[in-house]
Amino acid sequence: MAEEKRYGADLIVESLANHGIDYVFGIPGAKIDRVFETLEHPKTKKSPQLIVARHEQNAAFMAAGIGRLTGKPGVVLTTSGPGASNLATGLVTATAEGDPVLALSGQVKRADLLRSSHQSMRNADLFAPITKYAAEVQDPDNVSEIIANAYQAAESGKQGASFVSIPQDVTDSPVNSEPIKPLVAPKLGPASPSDMTYLARAIKEASLPVLLLGMRASSSDVTAEIDHNFQPETELIGDISQTLDILVPLLRGYQVAPESKHYLSELQSKLQDSDVPPALTDQKLIHPLSIVAALQERVADDMTVAVDVGSHYIWMARHFRSYEPRHLLFSNGMQTLGVALPWAIAATLVRPGKKAVSISGDGGFLFSGQELETAVRLKADLVHIIWNDGHYDMVKFQEEMKYGRAAGVDFGPVDFVKYAEAFGAKGLRVDKPNELGTVLDEAFATQGPVIVDIPVDYSDNAELGAAMLPDQIY
């Protein structure tokens, strides 16, 4: 019996499977449809699950969410032309923020690459400045090695996005080569013993040592980005768990200096006082601190919280507490609108059985609100909270700080409850401050996607802005 013919598309899917890819997010098209057909009707149980999105940019956000949560590249797959170019915002965000992503896009046939033909463009050149790796496949039998190198580039060092352009006749051509075998990433040992000894001594001798640990603290092989405000004397690079196993005994017996304990106690008291919301009033609008406090009471440590960009982003960053790594997500690099809902969808896949929470403004929500249909289709257990004020408010209050007035920040109202219901999700609205807890309780008790519309009082944004440093103006 003759062997079944294998095509470039089979080699692509086999290569993804060998790299342990669980999900592929994307939108199909004629130049890449054989790969979608292979994913939808897999020949092996190891094949990744295909998740169709409603916009390529959001598919890239979902892949980046996988990358941020797991440290392993998430995969996005799109067609040629605008299917590829729609990835740009998602990939530049991933690269800027250190989220590993492998993006694959269709391309016109190789014979049409230099013609002014339908959807012909220089894909790899477009993405080279905003990714860590950008290449176009020219030989069908080379597709697996290019995917392997793109995956490795996305995963190593400061992580980010890689992009591979695949002409249609590459996916449709018979191939003879086998997929690159599963690769095992090299494991670093602990940091230098002399550096750890130096660090332990420095901590013991400091009157008040301070540890600033961001999400990237859990990445083992990232070298510091130097600037005028951050010039480290010594860097410890190595496996974080092995390093801590050696460092902790070196710190045995350390105690906070007595004169520092009172100072720390005062700081803790000020921090707690800053989180206290104002007393309830008769107005319909709800103060940001009331929303943050209500969320803090209901969000368990194992829940993922994804925050979009807007005034809510500043309030959440300053007042919401999270105690598990990679469970509180912000777009601090590009500050890209629309990331929260796609990230939350990714979280429900990576962390099944754990509710995810996403937060946006009424402006940012509609940048990716169409993915609510994706969430419903996946039965994603998430609560999306909209801080509704009728403006692009983070722009508005900063313009008012700079110019005494705002411009270009107003838009019309949307009934988000009906919007949610139109997609098959549950929609809830808080009509007055004393309903906030009851509505959130209902939202968190509901299985599947829920939208909660909360009218927010941003009148204290001026005070918030006054507390920001000049270089913190967003």
RALINMO-V228416 format. One record per backbone hydrogen bond with DSSP energy under -0.5 kcal/mol. NH is the residue of the N-H (numbers start at 0). CO is the residue of the C=O. E is the energy in kcal/mol with one decimal. If there is no record, write none. Layout:
NH,CO,E ; NH,CO,E
This chain:
7,172,-1.7 ; 8,170,-2.0 ; 10,6,-1.9 ; 11,7,-2.0 ; 12,8,-2.2 ; 13,9,-2.7 ; 14,10,-2.0 ; 15,11,-2.2 ; 16,12,-2.4 ; 17,13,-2.2 ; 18,14,-1.0 ; 18,15,-0.6 ; 19,16,-1.7 ; 20,15,-2.1 ; 23,48,-2.6 ; 24,74,-2.3 ; 25,50,-1.8 ; 26,76,-1.2 ; 31,28,-1.7 ; 32,28,-0.8 ; 34,31,-1.0 ; 35,31,-1.3 ; 36,32,-2.6 ; 37,33,-1.9 ; 38,34,-2.2 ; 39,35,-2.8 ; 40,36,-1.8 ; 41,38,-0.6 ; 46,43,-1.4 ; 48,21,-3.2 ; 50,23,-3.1 ; 51,49,-0.5 ; 52,25,-2.0 ; 58,54,-2.0 ; 59,55,-2.2 ; 60,56,-1.8 ; 61,57,-2.5 ; 62,58,-2.3 ; 63,59,-2.5 ; 64,60,-2.3 ; 65,61,-2.1 ; 66,62,-2.2 ; 67,63,-2.9 ; 68,64,-2.4 ; 69,65,-2.2 ; 70,66,-2.4 ; 73,99,-1.9 ; 74,22,-0.7 ; 75,101,-2.0 ; 76,24,-2.8 ; 77,103,-2.4 ; 80,118,-0.7 ; 82,79,-2.0 ; 83,80,-1.1 ; 84,80,-2.5 ; 85,81,-2.3 ; 86,83,-2.1 ; 87,84,-1.7 ; 90,86,-2.6 ; 91,87,-2.7 ; 92,88,-1.9 ; 93,89,-1.9 ; 94,90,-2.5 ; 95,91,-2.3 ; 96,92,-1.9 ; 97,93,-0.6 ; 97,94,-0.7 ; 98,93,-2.7 ; 99,97,-0.6 ; 100,159,-1.9 ; 101,73,-3.1 ; 102,100,-0.6 ; 102,161,-2.9 ; 103,75,-2.8 ; 104,163,-2.4 ; 105,77,-1.8 ; 106,30,-0.5 ; 106,165,-1.4 ; 111,108,-2.0 ; 112,109,-1.2 ; 114,111,-1.4 ; 116,114,-1.9 ; 119,116,-2.1 ; 120,118,-0.6 ; 122,120,-1.8 ; 125,121,-2.0 ; 126,122,-1.7 ; 127,123,-1.5 ; 128,124,-0.5 ; 129,126,-1.2 ; 130,126,-0.7 ; 130,127,-0.8 ; 131,160,-3.3 ; 132,160,-0.7 ; 134,162,-1.9 ; 136,164,-2.6 ; 141,138,-2.3 ; 142,139,-1.3 ; 145,141,-1.9 ; 146,142,-2.1 ; 147,143,-2.3 ; 148,144,-2.1 ; 149,145,-2.4 ; 150,146,-2.7 ; 151,147,-2.3 ; 152,148,-2.2 ; 153,149,-2.2 ; 154,150,-1.9 ; 155,151,-1.9 ; 158,156,-0.8 ; 159,153,-1.5 ; 161,100,-2.4 ; 162,132,-2.9 ; 163,102,-2.6 ; 164,134,-2.8 ; 165,104,-3.0 ; 166,136,-0.6 ; 166,164,-0.5 ; 167,106,-2.0 ; 169,166,-1.3 ; 170,166,-1.4 ; 171,167,-1.6 ; 172,168,-0.5 ; 172,169,-0.6 ; 174,5,-2.2 ; 184,182,-0.6 ; 187,185,-0.5 ; 195,191,-2.2 ; 196,192,-2.3 ; 197,193,-2.1 ; 198,194,-2.4 ; 199,195,-2.7 ; 200,196,-2.2 ; 201,197,-2.5 ; 202,198,-2.5 ; 203,199,-2.2 ; 204,200,-2.1 ; 205,201,-1.1 ; 211,209,-0.6 ; 212,210,-0.7 ; 213,211,-0.6 ; 216,213,-1.8 ; 217,214,-1.5 ; 218,215,-2.0 ; 222,220,-0.5 ; 225,223,-0.7 ; 226,229,-1.7 ; 229,226,-1.0 ; 236,234,-0.6 ; 237,219,-1.0 ; 238,188,-2.7 ; 242,238,-2.5 ; 243,239,-2.4 ; 244,240,-2.1 ; 245,241,-1.3 ; 246,242,-2.6 ; 247,243,-2.7 ; 248,244,-0.6 ; 249,245,-0.9 ; 250,246,-0.9 ; 250,247,-1.3 ; 251,248,-1.4 ; 253,250,-2.2 ; 256,206,-0.5 ; 259,256,-1.6 ; 260,256,-1.1 ; 260,257,-0.5 ; 261,257,-0.8 ; 262,258,-0.6 ; 263,259,-2.6 ; 264,260,-2.2 ; 265,261,-2.2 ; 266,262,-2.2 ; 267,263,-2.5 ; 268,264,-2.1 ; 269,265,-2.3 ; 270,266,-2.4 ; 271,267,-2.3 ; 272,268,-2.3 ; 273,269,-2.1 ; 274,270,-0.7 ; 274,271,-0.8 ; 275,272,-1.2 ; 285,454,-2.1 ; 287,456,-0.8 ; 289,286,-0.9 ; 290,286,-1.6 ; 291,287,-2.7 ; 292,288,-2.4 ; 293,289,-2.1 ; 294,290,-2.3 ; 295,291,-2.7 ; 296,292,-1.6 ; 297,293,-0.7 ; 297,294,-1.0 ; 298,294,-2.3 ; 299,297,-0.7 ; 302,299,-1.9 ; 303,354,-0.8 ; 304,326,-3.3 ; 305,303,-0.5 ; 305,356,-3.1 ; 306,328,-2.8 ; 307,358,-2.9 ; 312,309,-1.1 ; 313,309,-0.8 ; 313,310,-0.7 ; 314,310,-1.8 ; 315,311,-3.0 ; 316,312,-2.1 ; 317,313,-1.8 ; 318,314,-1.7 ; 319,315,-2.4 ; 326,323,-1.0 ; 328,304,-2.9 ; 331,329,-1.1 ; 338,335,-1.0 ; 341,337,-0.6 ; 342,338,-2.4 ; 343,339,-2.4 ; 344,340,-2.3 ; 345,341,-2.2 ; 346,342,-2.2 ; 347,343,-1.9 ; 348,344,-1.0 ; 348,345,-0.6 ; 349,345,-2.4 ; 350,346,-2.8 ; 351,348,-0.6 ; 353,350,-1.8 ; 355,380,-2.0 ; 356,303,-3.1 ; 357,382,-2.5 ; 358,305,-2.3 ; 359,384,-2.4 ; 361,386,-1.2 ; 364,360,-1.9 ; 365,361,-0.5 ; 365,362,-0.7 ; 366,363,-1.7 ; 367,363,-0.5 ; 367,364,-1.4 ; 368,364,-0.8 ; 370,367,-2.0 ; 371,368,-2.0 ; 372,369,-1.5 ; 374,370,-2.4 ; 375,371,-2.3 ; 376,372,-2.6 ; 377,373,-2.2 ; 378,375,-1.0 ; 379,374,-2.7 ; 381,379,-1.4 ; 382,355,-2.3 ; 383,449,-3.3 ; 384,357,-3.0 ; 384,382,-0.6 ; 385,383,-0.5 ; 385,451,-3.1 ; 386,359,-2.9 ; 386,384,-0.6 ; 387,385,-0.9 ; 387,453,-3.1 ; 388,386,-0.6 ; 391,408,-2.3 ; 392,390,-1.6 ; 394,391,-0.5 ; 395,391,-2.1 ; 396,392,-2.9 ; 397,393,-0.8 ; 398,394,-2.5 ; 399,395,-2.2 ; 400,396,-1.5 ; 401,397,-1.9 ; 402,398,-3.7 ; 403,398,-0.6 ; 403,399,-1.2 ; 404,398,-0.6 ; 410,389,-1.1 ; 415,413,-1.3 ; 418,414,-2.2 ; 419,415,-2.4 ; 420,416,-2.3 ; 421,417,-2.3 ; 422,418,-0.9 ; 422,419,-0.9 ; 423,420,-1.1 ; 424,419,-2.5 ; 425,448,-2.0 ; 427,450,-2.9 ; 429,452,-2.5 ; 430,428,-0.7 ; 432,282,-0.7 ; 434,431,-2.4 ; 435,432,-1.6 ; 438,434,-2.6 ; 439,435,-2.5 ; 440,436,-2.4 ; 441,437,-1.9 ; 442,438,-2.3 ; 443,439,-2.8 ; 444,440,-1.4 ; 445,441,-0.6 ; 445,442,-1.0 ; 449,381,-1.7 ; 450,425,-2.9 ; 451,383,-2.7 ; 452,427,-2.8 ; 452,450,-0.5 ; 453,385,-2.7 ; 453,451,-0.6 ; 454,429,-0.7 ; 454,452,-0.5 ; 455,387,-2.1 ; 456,285,-2.8 ; 457,455,-0.8 ; 460,457,-2.1 ; 461,458,-0.6 ; 463,459,-2.1 ; 464,460,-3.2 ; 465,461,-2.0 ; 466,462,-1.1 ; 466,463,-0.6 ; 467,464,-1.3 ; 471,468,-2.2 ; 472,469,-1.2
